């Protein structure tokens, strides 16, 4: 059956790149429950649009695009964001429970303060995706990705320095 082959292929590809779902959910979810809901929504959207994957880009590039679009739409539907102090406290609690180094916790706290598009770009860069892959995922030029990454890295440096001075 063609459908069974599609399911097997889909599951195999998603399993090979499941880190994308986890990263996007972690960065865009406000709470543990939000992250679980978002991960499920991303998987659902991946399955719904799997037949549209035509192989012109790599599967992981396509998966990032679907995951990020789903996350941005999902975030708009969430309850209004918590005030900065509460949100920072909740994120801090979640980061403390995760097995991360102090430097990585600091980086994730800074990333949480970026815009949705900035988060999407920096996540892919941290994942060692090429500028071309990021451009393909984001629907922008390589030059635009390059300029934005310079600005995002500078903003992250400011945010981290501010955090370390507190």
LOSE-65334 format. One record per residue (C-alpha): x, y, z. Coordinates in nm, 2 decimals, decimal comma. Example, Ala and Ser with C-alpha at 12.3 -4.5 7.8 and 13.67 -1.06 7.14 Angstrom:
% LOSE-65334
<rec u="1,23" v="-0,45" w="0,78"/>
<rec u="1,37" v="-0,11" w="0,71"/>
% end
This chain:
% LOSE-65334
<rec u="0,00" v="0,00" w="0,00"/>
<rec u="0,13" v="0,35" w="-0,09"/>
<rec u="-0,02" v="0,50" w="0,23"/>
<rec u="0,17" v="0,26" w="0,45"/>
<rec u="0,49" v="0,34" w="0,27"/>
<rec u="0,42" v="0,71" w="0,32"/>
<rec u="0,36" v="0,66" w="0,69"/>
<rec u="0,68" v="0,46" w="0,73"/>
<rec u="0,88" v="0,71" w="0,53"/>
<rec u="0,73" v="1,00" w="0,73"/>
<rec u="0,80" v="0,84" w="1,06"/>
<rec u="1,16" v="0,76" w="0,96"/>
<rec u="1,23" v="1,11" w="0,85"/>
<rec u="1,07" v="1,28" w="1,15"/>
<rec u="1,25" v="1,05" w="1,39"/>
<rec u="1,58" v="1,13" w="1,22"/>
<rec u="1,52" v="1,51" w="1,26"/>
<rec u="1,31" v="1,51" w="1,58"/>
<rec u="1,55" v="1,76" w="1,75"/>
<rec u="1,40" v="2,03" w="1,53"/>
<rec u="1,05" v="1,97" w="1,69"/>
<rec u="1,20" v="1,98" w="2,04"/>
<rec u="1,41" v="2,29" w="1,98"/>
<rec u="1,13" v="2,49" w="1,82"/>
<rec u="0,88" v="2,38" w="2,09"/>
<rec u="1,13" v="2,48" w="2,36"/>
<rec u="1,20" v="2,82" w="2,22"/>
<rec u="0,84" v="2,91" w="2,13"/>
<rec u="0,65" v="2,75" w="2,42"/>
<rec u="0,58" v="2,96" w="2,73"/>
<rec u="0,54" v="2,66" w="2,96"/>
<rec u="0,59" v="2,28" w="2,97"/>
<rec u="0,23" v="2,23" w="2,87"/>
<rec u="0,26" v="2,48" w="2,58"/>
<rec u="0,57" v="2,31" w="2,46"/>
<rec u="0,40" v="1,97" w="2,46"/>
<rec u="0,09" v="2,11" w="2,28"/>
<rec u="0,32" v="2,29" w="2,02"/>
<rec u="0,52" v="1,97" w="1,96"/>
<rec u="0,20" v="1,78" w="1,89"/>
<rec u="0,07" v="2,06" w="1,66"/>
<rec u="0,40" v="2,06" w="1,47"/>
<rec u="0,38" v="1,69" w="1,42"/>
<rec u="0,02" v="1,72" w="1,30"/>
<rec u="0,11" v="1,99" w="1,05"/>
<rec u="0,41" v="1,80" w="0,93"/>
<rec u="0,19" v="1,50" w="0,86"/>
<rec u="-0,09" v="1,71" w="0,70"/>
<rec u="0,16" v="1,87" w="0,46"/>
<rec u="0,39" v="1,57" w="0,41"/>
<rec u="0,25" v="1,50" w="0,06"/>
<rec u="0,35" v="1,86" w="-0,04"/>
<rec u="0,71" v="1,78" w="0,04"/>
<rec u="0,86" v="1,76" w="-0,31"/>
<rec u="1,23" v="1,72" w="-0,23"/>
<rec u="1,35" v="2,05" w="-0,38"/>
<rec u="1,50" v="2,13" w="-0,04"/>
<rec u="1,63" v="1,89" w="0,22"/>
<rec u="1,37" v="1,73" w="0,45"/>
<rec u="1,51" v="1,91" w="0,75"/>
<rec u="1,49" v="2,25" w="0,58"/>
<rec u="1,12" v="2,18" w="0,49"/>
<rec u="1,06" v="2,05" w="0,84"/>
<rec u="1,21" v="2,36" w="1,00"/>
<rec u="0,98" v="2,58" w="0,77"/>
<rec u="0,67" v="2,39" w="0,88"/>
<rec u="0,77" v="2,38" w="1,24"/>
<rec u="0,85" v="2,75" w="1,26"/>
<rec u="0,54" v="2,86" w="1,08"/>
<rec u="0,33" v="2,64" w="1,31"/>
<rec u="0,51" v="2,78" w="1,61"/>
<rec u="0,45" v="3,14" w="1,51"/>
<rec u="0,08" v="3,07" w="1,44"/>
<rec u="0,06" v="2,88" w="1,77"/>
<rec u="0,22" v="3,16" w="1,97"/>
<rec u="-0,04" v="3,41" w="1,84"/>
<rec u="-0,32" v="3,19" w="1,97"/>
<rec u="-0,17" v="3,16" w="2,32"/>
<rec u="-0,29" v="3,35" w="2,61"/>
<rec u="-0,12" v="3,69" w="2,64"/>
<rec u="0,24" v="3,66" w="2,74"/>
<rec u="0,32" v="3,68" w="3,11"/>
<rec u="0,47" v="4,00" w="3,23"/>
<rec u="0,85" v="3,99" w="3,19"/>
<rec u="0,92" v="3,91" w="3,56"/>
<rec u="0,68" v="3,62" w="3,57"/>
<rec u="0,79" v="3,49" w="3,23"/>
<rec u="1,15" v="3,51" w="3,32"/>
<rec u="1,08" v="3,33" w="3,65"/>
<rec u="0,89" v="3,05" w="3,47"/>
<rec u="1,16" v="3,02" w="3,21"/>
<rec u="1,42" v="3,02" w="3,48"/>
<rec u="1,25" v="2,73" w="3,66"/>
<rec u="1,22" v="2,53" w="3,34"/>
<rec u="1,59" v="2,59" w="3,25"/>
<rec u="1,70" v="2,49" w="3,60"/>
<rec u="1,51" v="2,16" w="3,55"/>
<rec u="1,68" v="2,10" w="3,22"/>
<rec u="2,03" v="1,95" w="3,22"/>
<rec u="2,20" v="2,25" w="3,06"/>
<rec u="2,53" v="2,43" w="3,14"/>
<rec u="2,50" v="2,78" w="3,29"/>
<rec u="2,62" v="2,93" w="2,97"/>
<rec u="2,35" v="2,75" w="2,77"/>
<rec u="2,08" v="2,86" w="3,02"/>
<rec u="2,20" v="3,22" w="2,98"/>
<rec u="2,18" v="3,19" w="2,60"/>
<rec u="1,83" v="3,04" w="2,61"/>
<rec u="1,71" v="3,32" w="2,84"/>
<rec u="1,85" v="3,58" w="2,59"/>
<rec u="1,70" v="3,40" w="2,29"/>
<rec u="1,36" v="3,40" w="2,47"/>
<rec u="1,37" v="3,78" w="2,45"/>
<rec u="1,41" v="3,79" w="2,07"/>
<rec u="1,13" v="3,83" w="1,82"/>
<rec u="0,98" v="3,52" w="1,66"/>
<rec u="1,17" v="3,57" w="1,34"/>
<rec u="1,50" v="3,64" w="1,52"/>
<rec u="1,45" v="3,32" w="1,72"/>
<rec u="1,39" v="3,12" w="1,40"/>
<rec u="1,70" v="3,25" w="1,24"/>
<rec u="1,93" v="3,21" w="1,54"/>
<rec u="1,80" v="2,86" w="1,62"/>
<rec u="1,89" v="2,75" w="1,27"/>
<rec u="2,23" v="2,92" w="1,28"/>
<rec u="2,30" v="2,75" w="1,62"/>
<rec u="2,20" v="2,42" w="1,45"/>
<rec u="2,48" v="2,49" w="1,20"/>
<rec u="2,25" v="2,53" w="0,91"/>
<rec u="2,40" v="2,71" w="0,61"/>
<rec u="2,29" v="3,06" w="0,53"/>
<rec u="2,13" v="2,92" w="0,21"/>
<rec u="1,93" v="2,67" w="0,42"/>
<rec u="1,82" v="2,94" w="0,66"/>
<rec u="1,73" v="3,16" w="0,36"/>
<rec u="1,52" v="2,88" w="0,21"/>
<rec u="1,35" v="2,81" w="0,53"/>
<rec u="1,27" v="3,17" w="0,61"/>
<rec u="1,19" v="3,28" w="0,25"/>
<rec u="1,45" v="3,55" w="0,24"/>
<rec u="1,78" v="3,62" w="0,06"/>
<rec u="2,11" v="3,49" w="0,18"/>
<rec u="2,23" v="3,86" w="0,22"/>
<rec u="1,93" v="3,93" w="0,44"/>
<rec u="2,00" v="3,63" w="0,66"/>
<rec u="2,36" v="3,75" w="0,69"/>
<rec u="2,27" v="4,10" w="0,79"/>
<rec u="2,00" v="3,98" w="1,04"/>
<rec u="2,25" v="3,73" w="1,19"/>
<rec u="2,50" v="4,01" w="1,26"/>
<rec u="2,23" v="4,21" w="1,43"/>
<rec u="2,09" v="3,92" w="1,62"/>
<rec u="2,43" v="3,81" w="1,75"/>
<rec u="2,50" v="4,17" w="1,86"/>
<rec u="2,16" v="4,18" w="2,04"/>
<rec u="2,22" v="3,85" w="2,21"/>
<rec u="2,56" v="3,98" w="2,33"/>
<rec u="2,40" v="4,28" w="2,48"/>
<rec u="2,13" v="4,08" w="2,65"/>
<rec u="2,38" v="3,83" w="2,79"/>
<rec u="2,61" v="4,11" w="2,91"/>
<rec u="2,31" v="4,28" w="3,08"/>
<rec u="2,22" v="3,95" w="3,25"/>
<rec u="2,57" v="3,89" w="3,37"/>
<rec u="2,60" v="4,24" w="3,52"/>
<rec u="2,28" v="4,19" w="3,73"/>
% end
